Amino acid sequence: MSLIEVNNLCKQFKVYKRQKGFANTAKSLFRREFETVYAVDNISLAVQAGESVGYIGANGAGKSTTIKMLCGIITPTSGRVLVNGIEPHKDRKRNAMQIGVVFGQRSQLNWDLPCDDTFDLYRRMYKIDSVKFRRNVDFFVELLDMKDFIHRPVRQLSLGQKMRAEIAVALLHDPQILYLDEPTIGLDVDVKDRIRKFAKTLRDEKGTTIILTTHDMADIDEICERIVMIDKGKILVDSPLAEYKKTFNSEYYIEVEFAGEVPGALDPRFEITANMDNRIICKFLREDVPIREAMSYFASNFDIVDVNIRNAKLDEIVRDFYNQR
């Protein structure tokens, strides 16, 4: 049995249909018209214990709605969710004991309390054994580098420090599952890297199951082993990350630095994606141009200083996938 089982899950919302014109506005005072919107539309998936899954899609695709149903915050319209044998919306308290949740734009920290006082508050709420509590606090403070600010009130912390504290407090009770909803939004490069390394350590050392939603594909690349893509409430792709890259990565990118100005015209098989002074980045299809031919084309026809060819990055693969649809 899978740790998380989602079968034919749907969530509908009724949305008021606003119509233009004074007459229609007056009419709506007495009789409103609504339309049904599917935030999640008949999705099914299974997640095994210890898996790390990237759950991605555009804004409004249904990612956060799915996470909220897995947490028990929202009741499904139809279908079924089982998290370790529990239906989350029917037994929220028991479900909360086995999950940790971090919403990047919402805080569960007390604004006026220092982090360590908030930790102690959660120890009492979750009835955490004192030995386990001390061990976990020491583990998270060390890995997330919180020593310098753990005794300071939350209102005095930077965004990156608050996010590290949010992650720590969500994990104090040793949950089997960690839901991360946009955990690195708005953070600088150093803090993002620290959070990614921490998530990998958590997955590898504690066997925590991680469900990650994000628009930053570097998060997915660093943390996840599986990718699930959703659009308009429906699952488009559910695949191991390595297999997804292999299947949908049909392009190479070549970066060329010219000795002089960038030439006005190129072989049409090379599509310019960036143009910066005397340097360009082009993409080309593997099946159209072998690497050796691409290198030879630029070296033979132009005065170049440097050239570099690489595989497409995950964000480029995902972007092209959606564009093709």
Secondary structure, DSSP 8 states (H G I E B T S, - for coil): --SEEEEEEEEEEEEE----SHHHHHHHTT---EEEEEEEEEEEEEE-TT-EEEEE-STTSSHHHHHHHHHTSS--SEEEEEETTB-TTT-HHHHHTTEEEEETT---S-TTSBHHHHHHHHHHHTT--HHHHHHHHHHHHHHTT-TTTTTSBGGGS-HHHHHHHHHHHHHTT--SEEEEESTTTT--HHHHHHHHHHHHHIIIII--EEEEE-S-HHHHHHH-SEEEEEETTEEEEEEEHHHHHHHH--EEEEEEEESSS--S---TTSEEEEEETTEEEEEEETTTS-HHHHHHHHHHHS-EEEEEEEE--HHHHHHHHHHH-
